[in-house]
Amino acid sequence: MGICEGRVVIVTGAGGGLGRAYALGLAAEGASVVVNDLGVGTHGEAGETKGAAQQVVEEIQAMGGKAVADTGDVADWDAGKRMVEAAIDTFGSLHAVVNNAGFVRDRMFVSCTPEEWDAVTRVHLRGHFCTSRHAVDYWRSENKAGRPIDARIINTTSGAGLQGSIGQSAYSASKAGIASLTLVQAAELGRYGITANALAPNARTRMTMTAFADTMTSQQESAFDPFAPENTAPLVAWLASEQSRNVTGQVFEPFGGTIRISEGWTDGPTSDDVGRRLRPDEVGAVVEKLVAGRTPAKPVYGAS
């Protein structure tokens, strides 16, 4: 019996890459899966991967698992509700939402258009909101009715969101927002029996291949491929399971056979309190000392 036996999980953007690996991995551990995929391309082009969700459903069914396809837009409020209803109507409940859907439109900040900015933030930030919000409504109603809840929100941030990435300002800002959203969800929703955690996976996907193709293909033929999306699936299955109920508000950075946990924002060096308002001509020396005393940050991806 797998660790997700009896659990019902929604996985968005599950038609390929990481999402497909998550859906298959969850099903292998006994979960019933709602496989969501809008069928768009790496940059959001309509219809490029039409039918991908159903193909993953058929893979799951061929291995003896349970799954249903959903082709709704994760950033559409009503579509998010329909997705949650599909899980409940088909499988009788819902235990976890894995927010994975997204795309990129890489641009240097000086070239990014408002339309590109809005498209990226919509699918990532709003996309993480809509389905999860409807799931939380369902879980809260169950909690208020006296039925115990042991639910999960699993978000997808990125190294680009944790440290920035040159040429990906909209994507980086969106993923940073998702990391903060996860912290707030964990703090607010624990009282209902809901945990919230996030992943910053380092894996080969359509999105990462557009920016890091050489790196992502360098070990594809080796005995162990650290960039294979399947490497992240066990962590997702564990986070969706009952075993993870005591872990919340964390950001995990899996790569290959390793898992790193991000320490996130914390207080750094603080200047002495002089008991008065600082003069503008005093500020420079104070800041210089603070910057020199802080732990160096990881460099922005792509920075020389």
C-alpha positions in Angstrom: 0.0 0.0 0.0 1.4 3.4 -1.0 1.7 6.4 1.3 -1.1 8.2 -0.5 -3.6 5.4 -0.5 -7.1 6.9 -0.3 -5.9 10.5 -0.9 -7.4 12.7 -3.7 -5.0 15.1 -5.2 -5.3 17.9 -7.9 -2.1 18.5 -9.9 -2.2 21.5 -12.2 0.0 21.7 -15.3 0.2 17.9 -15.2 0.3 17.2 -19.0 4.1 17.0 -19.1 7.3 17.6 -17.3 7.2 17.9 -13.5 3.4 17.9 -13.3 3.2 14.6 -15.2 5.9 13.1 -13.0 4.0 14.2 -9.9 0.7 12.8 -11.2 2.2 9.4 -12.0 4.1 9.3 -8.8 1.1 10.2 -6.7 -1.0 7.5 -8.5 1.8 5.0 -7.9 1.4 5.7 -4.2 -2.3 5.1 -4.3 -3.7 8.6 -4.8 -6.7 9.4 -7.1 -5.6 12.3 -9.3 -7.2 15.1 -11.1 -4.8 15.8 -13.9 -5.2 19.4 -15.0 -3.6 20.8 -18.1 -4.8 23.6 -20.4 -2.8 22.3 -23.3 -0.7 25.4 -23.9 3.0 25.8 -25.0 6.0 26.9 -23.0 5.1 30.5 -23.6 1.3 30.1 -23.2 0.6 29.4 -26.9 -2.9 27.9 -27.2 -3.4 24.3 -28.2 0.2 23.3 -28.4 -0.2 20.3 -26.2 -4.0 19.7 -26.5 -5.0 16.4 -25.1 -2.0 16.1 -22.8 -4.1 15.8 -19.6 -6.1 12.9 -21.0 -2.9 11.1 -22.1 -1.6 11.2 -18.6 -4.9 10.0 -17.3 -4.7 7.0 -19.6 -1.1 6.3 -18.4 -2.4 6.3 -14.8 -5.3 4.0 -15.7 -3.0 1.7 -17.6 -1.0 1.1 -14.4 -4.2 0.4 -12.4 -4.6 3.9 -10.9 -7.5 6.3 -10.8 -7.5 9.7 -12.6 -9.7 12.2 -14.4 -8.7 14.9 -16.8 -9.4 18.6 -16.4 -8.5 21.2 -19.0 -9.5 24.4 -17.2 -7.4 27.6 -16.9 -5.9 27.6 -13.4 -6.1 31.4 -13.3 -9.8 31.5 -14.0 -11.9 31.8 -10.8 -14.8 29.6 -12.0 -12.5 27.0 -13.6 -10.8 26.6 -10.2 -14.1 25.9 -8.6 -15.0 23.3 -11.3 -11.6 21.6 -10.7 -12.3 21.2 -7.0 -15.8 20.0 -7.7 -14.5 17.5 -10.2 -12.3 15.9 -7.5 -15.2 15.7 -5.0 -17.8 14.5 -7.5 -15.5 11.9 -9.1 -13.6 10.6 -6.0 -15.7 11.8 -3.1 -13.2 14.1 -1.4 -10.1 16.3 -1.9 -6.9 16.1 0.2 -4.3 18.1 -1.6 -3.7 20.6 -4.4 -0.3 20.7 -6.2 0.0 24.1 -7.9 2.4 23.4 -10.7 1.0 25.1 -13.9 2.9 28.0 -15.4 4.9 29.3 -18.4 7.7 31.8 -19.1 8.1 34.7 -21.4 11.8 35.5 -20.8 12.7 39.2 -21.3 15.3 41.6 -19.9 13.5 44.0 -17.7 14.0 46.9 -20.1 12.3 44.8 -22.9 9.4 43.4 -20.9 5.9 44.6 -22.0 2.9 45.1 -19.7 1.1 42.3 -21.6 4.0 39.9 -21.0 4.3 40.9 -17.4 0.5 40.4 -16.8 0.4 37.0 -18.6 3.2 35.6 -16.5 2.0 36.9 -13.1 -1.5 35.8 -14.0 -0.7 32.2 -14.6 1.7 31.9 -11.6 0.3 34.1 -8.9 -3.4 34.2 -9.7 -3.1 30.6 -10.9 -1.9 29.6 -7.4 -4.7 31.5 -5.8 -7.8 30.3 -7.7 -7.8 26.6 -7.3 -6.3 26.7 -3.7 -8.9 29.2 -2.6 -11.8 27.0 -3.7 -10.1 24.0 -2.1 -9.8 25.9 1.2 -13.5 26.8 1.0 -14.3 23.1 0.8 -11.9 22.2 3.6 -13.2 24.9 5.9 -16.8 23.8 5.4 -15.8 20.2 6.2 -14.0 21.5 9.3 -17.0 23.5 10.5 -19.2 20.5 9.9 -17.0 18.6 12.4 -15.2 16.4 9.9 -11.5 16.2 10.5 -9.3 17.8 7.8 -5.8 16.7 6.9 -5.2 18.7 3.8 -2.2 20.0 1.8 -1.4 22.9 -0.4 1.9 22.3 -2.3 3.0 25.4 -4.3 5.8 25.8 -6.9 8.3 28.6 -6.4 11.7 28.6 -8.1 15.3 29.5 -7.5 14.5 32.5 -9.7 12.0 33.5 -7.0 14.4 32.9 -4.2 17.4 34.7 -5.6 16.4 36.3 -8.9 17.3 35.4 -12.5 18.5 37.7 -15.2 16.1 37.9 -18.1 13.2 36.6 -16.0 11.9 39.6 -14.0 8.2 38.8 -14.3 8.8 35.1 -13.6 11.1 35.8 -10.7 8.7 38.3 -9.1 5.9 35.9 -9.4 7.8 33.0 -7.9 9.0 35.2 -5.0 5.3 36.1 -4.4 4.5 32.4 -4.3 7.1 31.8 -1.7 5.6 34.5 0.5 2.1 33.3 -0.2 3.1 29.9 1.1 4.2 31.4 4.4 0.9 33.2 4.8 -1.1 30.2 3.9 0.8 28.1 6.5 0.2 30.7 9.2 -3.5 31.2 8.5 -4.7 27.8 7.6 -3.1 25.5 10.1 -6.1 26.0 12.4 -8.3 24.1 9.9 -5.9 21.2 9.5 -4.3 22.5 6.3 -0.6 22.7 5.7 1.2 24.7 3.0 4.6 24.1 1.6 6.5 25.0 -1.6 9.0 23.5 -4.0 11.8 25.1 -5.9 12.7 22.2 -8.1 15.8 22.0 -10.3 14.7 19.7 -13.1 14.4 19.3 -16.9 11.2 20.8 -18.2 10.0 22.6 -21.2 10.5 25.9 -19.4 14.0 25.2 -18.1 15.1 23.8 -21.4 14.4 27.2 -23.0 17.0 28.9 -20.7 19.4 26.2 -19.5 19.4 23.6 -22.3 23.1 22.8 -22.2 23.1 22.2 -18.5 19.8 20.3 -18.5 21.0 17.9 -21.2 24.5 17.4 -19.9 23.8 14.3 -17.8 20.8 12.9 -19.6 22.6 9.8 -20.7 24.4 9.2 -17.4 23.6 6.3 -15.0 21.6 8.7 -12.8 20.1 11.7 -14.4 19.8 14.4 -11.6 17.7 16.6 -13.8 15.0 14.1 -14.5 11.6 15.5 -13.3 10.8 12.1 -11.7 13.4 12.8 -9.0 11.0 15.4 -7.4 7.9 13.2 -7.4 8.7 11.3 -4.2 8.9 14.6 -2.2 5.6 15.7 -3.7 4.0 12.3 -2.8 5.3 12.6 0.8 4.0 16.2 1.1 0.6 15.1 -0.1 0.4 12.2 2.3 -0.7 12.0 5.9 2.9 11.6 7.0 3.7 15.3 6.3 1.0 16.7 8.6 3.6 18.3 11.0 5.5 20.1 8.3 4.2 23.5 7.1 5.5 26.8 5.9 8.7 25.4 4.3 10.3 25.8 0.9 12.1 22.8 -0.4 14.8 22.8 -3.1 15.1 19.3 -4.5 17.7 18.3 -7.0 18.5 14.8 -8.1 18.8 12.7 -4.9 19.1 15.6 -2.6 16.6 17.8 -0.7 17.6 21.3 0.6 15.4 23.4 2.8 15.5 27.1 2.3 16.0 29.2 5.4 14.3 32.2 3.8 14.2 35.8 5.1 15.4 36.3 8.7 16.8 39.3 10.7 20.4 40.2 9.8 22.9 42.6 11.3 21.3 45.6 13.1 22.9 48.9 13.8 23.3 50.3 17.3 20.4 52.4 18.5 21.7 56.0 19.0 18.5 57.1 20.7 17.7 59.7 18.1 16.9 60.2 14.4 19.8 59.5 12.2 21.0 62.4 10.0 21.2 61.7 6.2 24.9 62.1 6.2 25.3 59.4 8.9 23.3 56.7 7.0 26.0 55.7 4.5 28.5 54.6 7.2 25.8 52.6 9.0 24.6 50.8 5.9 28.2 50.1 4.7 28.9 48.3 8.1 25.6 46.3 7.9 26.3 45.1 4.4 29.8 44.1 5.3 28.5 42.1 8.2 25.7 40.2 6.6 25.9 36.7 5.2 26.5 37.0 1.5 23.4 36.2 -0.6 23.5 33.7 -3.4 24.1 35.5 -6.6 21.3 36.2 -9.1 21.1 33.4 -11.7 22.9 34.6 -14.8 24.9 37.3 -13.0 28.6 37.5 -14.0 
